[in-house]
């Protein structure tokens, strides 16, 4: 039996179970919240509190400390579909490394992939890379918590494999949407093969009508993607995962409203035996699928380190040979010189060696400090990138709302909820037509993902019409021009 832990943001999924390649058994699942701010976008921001959380969890649920698989969903993993000649393992990894040359930033990376299809000696793969330091950080964290990691997988490639080995066996061309607390993950399979992956943030509460509309829009974007790429295979179905089956009607209606006239189904697979609700732990369950050696980034990381060590050993051997020859020549020349000159040369060599040792020590200290600062910088950049996705109601947003009101209405800003991104405004106008024009102007603004109002009422004392409007800001609204 294996234990899988899935990490992305604050919500942590853990499952215990097994898989033999055809059937999967899930015995237990745990949905937990890590300490707030300890992990964001798959990056551990507060190692001390997160390690404490791991220790408490493993102790409370008596989870095994060995045979643990880690699945991490993070933008640190960069993936792409690649078409390439059918090559052996070593040449395939070299080919993948060349494909990522344009996006590498001078760091040391580990590369992995999953095979998708082979046709006419041309194979399609989904390849990913990840900085080596990212893997090392996780190994250090789990080791300190007393947990031994046997495999480390990317969240993207794991869910691709999971879908291919479950509903992918029953359908050829389909869309699967996986609902989560903060994200909607969408996968497109075409003619039996994975084709496209997309993940979007969602600020609405799960199982709400607004959340259903967001899922419908994600499906519509995939349809537009298929049309833009002239994909001629007909779409068979839209499969929803991570949702309550009792709400399938709400999701079906929302998807139909986008003009998508195909069957909408809830994820289900006869080859999965589960004592728990599979909809709540699909991300973690994907870690039970047999993924192959080229997707386990822990194995790939160990192999790359061994290769680097062997290359370093060869270089040291050459240096030793060159140094030996140099010493022999110096000794021969010394024998032909006077004793006084030999003693002077020896003294000079000793002084130079001492200076070199001091320089090496200084270099090692600077390098260690630079590595530490670089890690801190990457953590800060990752945090800043996530913060930038949250909208803010600043002067820019308020001015846009005022501009929409124009001569139609007098407005008053009531509140702004930073958690949901909702701005609440009260408006007064002399005519109903002006109120409708004001609402129309708001709906035309890209900064709002939703404009909601519940009607209007007449105020006899002011001889005006009153309306309360709630505007949900789009992702990153108000961030344009913000100093980072």
N, C-alpha and C positions, 0 to 999 in steps of 0.2 A: 504494500500500500504506500502511496506517495502523498506528500503534503505540498500543496501549491499555495503561494501567497502572491496576490496581485496588488501592485502599488501604482497609483497615478496621482491622486490628490488626497484629501483627508480621509475619504472612505476607503477602507481596506477590506479586500475579500480574501478569505482563506477556505480552501476545500481539502478534504482528504478523500482519496479514491484510487482507482486504477484503470488502466486501459490496455487492451491487447491488440490494438490496431483496428479492430472491427467493432468491438463493444466497449462501452465506457460505464464504469460504476462510480457513483458519487455517494459516499457514506455520510459525511458531515459537511456543513458549510457554516461559516461565521462571517457576519457583516459587522465591521467595527469602525469606529472613528479614531484615527490617530490624533495625538495632541495638536491643537490648532496651530497652524503655521509650521509644523515640524516637517511636512513634506508638501511640495508644490511642483506640479508638472513632472512628477517622477524624480525630483531632485530633493534629497534630504537637506533641509535648511537648518534644522536643530538636531544634530546627531545625538546629543545627550538625552533629550526627552524621547526621541524616537527609539533609542536603544532600550530605555526604560519601558517603553510601551511594548516592545517585542518580548522582553523578559517576562513582564506581567501576563501577556497574552499566552505565551507558551506554557507558563506555569498554571494559569487558571484553567486552560482547556486540556492540559496534559498532552500537548502536541509533541511528536518525536523531533528530536534535535538533529536527526540525520535524514538523508533522502528527501531533502527539501528543494523544491523548484521555485525560482523567483521569476515572476513575469512583471516587467516594468513598462508602463506606457508613458513615454516622454518624448518631447520634441527633440531631445538630444539624439534619438535614433533618426537618421535620415534614410529614407527608402525610395527606391525607384524601380520601375519595370525596365528590364534590359533584354534586348534580343542579341544573341551572340552565337558564334559557331559552337558546335558540340566539342568541348575540350575536356581534358582530364581535370582532376580536382585542383591541382597546383596551378595550372594555367588559367583555370576559371577564376580563381581568387586574384591572380595577377591582372586579368582582364577587368574584373570588378574594381580593383584599386585604381586602374587608369580611368575608369568611367567617373570616379568620384574626385579626380584631381582638381577639377574646377571649383569644388566647394570645400575642399580641405583647407584648414587654416594653420598649417604648420605644426599641428599636434600629432601625436601618435594614435592611430586608429586601429580598430579591429573590424574586419569585414565578414559578413555572413550572408546567406541567401537560402531561399527555398525554390525548388524547381516547380515550374508551372506547366509547361508543355514542350514537346519536341516535334518538329515537322520539317521534313526535307533537310535534315542535318542542321537545322537552326532551332535552338532552344530558347524559350522564354523563361526568365527567372525574376523573382522579386528579391532585390539585393538591398542590404542596409549596412550602414557603418555607425560606429559609436566610439567616442574617445576612450582610450585605454584607462585613463584616470577615473572615468565614470564607473567602470566595472570594479576597479580596485577599491574605490570608496565604498561600494556596496559590500564587497567581500570583507573589508575591515569592520564595517558596522555589524554585519551578521556574526562575524567571528567573535566580536566583543560581547554580543548577546548570547554566545554559546550555541549558535545555530550553524550547521555545516551545509553550505549550498552545493548541490550536485549539478544544477543547470540554471542558466540565466537566459531568458528569452525576451524578445521584444514583444510588446503588446500588439503591434500591428501584425507581424508575421504569425503570431500565435492564433489570433482570431481568424486570419485568412485560412490557416491550416484547419482550424476547428470547423469553420463553415464548409470547407471543401470536403471534409470527412463526415459531415452530418447531412444537412439538407442539400449540399452540393451533389450528393449521390442520387437525389430524387428529381432535381430540376437542372435545366441546362442554362437558360438565360433568365436571371432573376436579380432582384434587389433585396438585400437584407439590411434592415435598420436596427441597430442595437441601442436601446435607450439607457441612459445613465443619469445620475443625479445632476451632473454639470454638462455633459456632452451627449451628442447624438452621433454615433459612428455608422457610416453608410458604406456598404460594399456592393460592388457590381460584378457579377459573374456573367460572362458571355460565352456561349457555346461550350459550357462545361469547364471554363477556365477563369480564374480570377483576372479582372481587368482594371478595376479602379477602386481606390480607397479615399474616403473623405471623412473628416471629423470636424464638427462645429460645436461651438459653445451654445448653451441654452440657459436662459435666465428665468424660465418659468418653472412652476412646480410640476413635478412628474405626475402624470395621469390627469392633468387639467386640460381643458379644451385648447388653451393657448399652446400647451406642449404638443398636443395632437396636431395643431396647425403647423408648428415648427417641423415636426416629422414629415408632414405632407409636403412642405416646401423643400425639404432636403431630397425627398423622392422626386419632386418636380425638377430640381436641378440636375439630378442624374439623368432624367429623360432628356433634358436639353443637352447634356453632355453626349448622350448616345446619338442624338440628331446631328450635333456639330461634328462628330467623328464618323458620321455616316455608317453607324452600326445597323446592319440590316436584319439581324436576328431578332425575332419578335419577343417582347418581354412576356414571360409566362406568369409571374406572380411577384407580389411584394410581401416579404416575410418580416414580421415584427418580433424582435426579441427584447427581453428585459421589461416587458409590459404585463399588465394584469389582463388575462384573457377575457375577463368580464367587460372590459372597456373596448373590445375589438370593434364594436359598432361605431363608437366615437372616432376611432382612428380611420375606419373604412370611409366614413362620411367625409372626413377632412381630406383624405387622399383623393376621393372621387371629385371633390370640389376643385381640385387642381387639374381635372380633366384626365386623370389616369384611370382608365377603365380596364383594370385587371383584378384578379382575385387577390384579396388581402388576407394573409394567414398569420397566426401566431406560431412562433418557433416551436417545433416539436420533432423528436426523432426517436424511433422505436429502438434504436441501438444504444440509447442512454438509459441506464437503470439508476434511479435516484430516490433517495429517502428524503430529499429536500426539494424546495421549489427551484428548479433549474434557472428560471427567469432571473433570479436574484444573484446568481453567481456564474454567469456565462464567461466573463473575463477570466476568472480564476480557473474555471473548468477547462479553458483552452490550453492550460499548461499541462494537462494530462495527455494530450494528443502526442503520439510519437512523431517528433518533428525531424529527426535525422541529425547527423553530426554537424552539418553546415549551418544550422540555426542556433545551436547551443553556443552562445557567446562566451561562456565560461571556458569551454574546451578550446575555442578559437583563441581566446585570450592567453591561455596557458601555452598553446602551440606557438603563438607569436613571440612570447617571452623566451621560450626555449630556443627558437630560431635566432633571436637577437643575441642570446648568450653564446650560442655556437659561433655566430659570425664574429662576435667580440673576441672569442678564444682564438680564432684563426688569425685575426689581426694582431693579437698579442704575441702569437708565435712568430709572425713575420718581423715584428718589432724587435723581439728578443734576438732573432738571427742577425738582423742588421746591427743591433747594439753590440753583439758579440764580435762581429767583424771589425766594427769601429774600435773596440777595446784592444783587439789584437794588433791593429795597425798602430794605435797609439803606443802600445807596449814595445813594438818593434822600433818605432821612432825614438822612444825614450832610451832604448839600449844604445843607440848611436849618438846620444848627446851626453854632455857632461853631467855629473851627478848633481851639480848645483842647479842646472836648468831643469833636470827631472824633478827635484824637490819643489822648485818654484811652480812648475806646471801642476804637480799634484795638489799643492796648496790652493792654486787658482780653481782647480776642478772641484775641490771640496767646498770652497766658498760659493761657487756657482750652483752646486747641488743644494746647498742650504737655502739659497734664494729661491730656487725652483720649488722646493718643498713648501716654503712659506706661501708662494704664489698658488700652488695647488690647494692648500688648505683654505686660502682666502676665496678661491674660485668655488670650492665645494660649499662654503658657507653662503656665498651669494646665490648659487644655484638653488640651494635648499630654500632660501628665503623667497626667491623668485617663484618657485613652484607653489609655495604656500599662498603667496599673494595672487597668483594666477587662479588658483582654485577658489579663493574668496571672490575674485572678480567674476568668475563664471557663475557662481551662486547668486551674486548680486544682479548680474545681467538677466539671469533666468527669472528672478523674482520681479525685476522691473518689467520684463516682457509680459508677465502674467498680470501685473497691476495695470498695464496699459490697455488691457482688454476690457476693464471695467469702465463704464461711462461715468461722467461727472456732470453735475448741473452747475455750470459756471456762467459767467457773464455772456459768453458767446451763445450758449443754449437759450438763456433768458431773452437775449436780443432777438433771436430767431423767432421765439414764441411771440414776442411783442410785435415783430414785423408781420407775422401772420395775422395778428389781431388787427393791426392797421387802424382803419376807420370803422371796422366792423364791430368792435367790442372793446370795452374797458376791462382789463384783466388784473387779477391779483394772484400772486404766487403763494400757495398755501404750504406746500411741503415737498420734500424730495427724500425718497427712500433709497439709500445707497445699496442696500442688499438686493432689491428687485429692479432698481434703475427706473422707478416710476416718479414722475413729476406731476403734482396735483395743482390745478389752476382753477380759479373761479373767474367767470366772465359775465359781464352785464352788457345788454344791447337793447336798442329801442325796437328792433324788429327781429322776428324769427329768421327771416331770410339772411340777415347779417350774421346771425349765429351759425347758420349752415355754411355760409361762405368762410367763416373763421375755421370751422371744423375741416372744410375741404382744403384750406391752405395748410393746416397741420398735417393732413394725410399725405400731402405732396412732398413733405420734407423727408429726406433720406435718414436724418438723425433719429427718427422715431421708428421703432419696429412695430408699434401698435398705438393707436389712438382710441381711447374708450370714453364714451360719455353716456349717461343714462337718461338723456332727455333734458327738457328745460321747464321752468315754471315762471309764472308771471308774478311780479312783485308790485302790488297796487300802490304801496307807499312811494316807491321810486318811479312808477310808470315804466318799468323796464322788465326785460326777460332775463332770467338768471340761469346759468348752466355751470355744472362742475365737470371738468375734463381731466382725465388721467392719461398721461403720455408715457409710454415705455420707451426709454432711450435704447438705441441700437448699440451694439458692441463698440467700445472705444469712442463713443460720442463725447464730444467736448474735449478730446485729447489732442486735436490738431493744433500744432504750434506750441504744445506744452513743453516746457524745459525739462529734460530728463536728467 
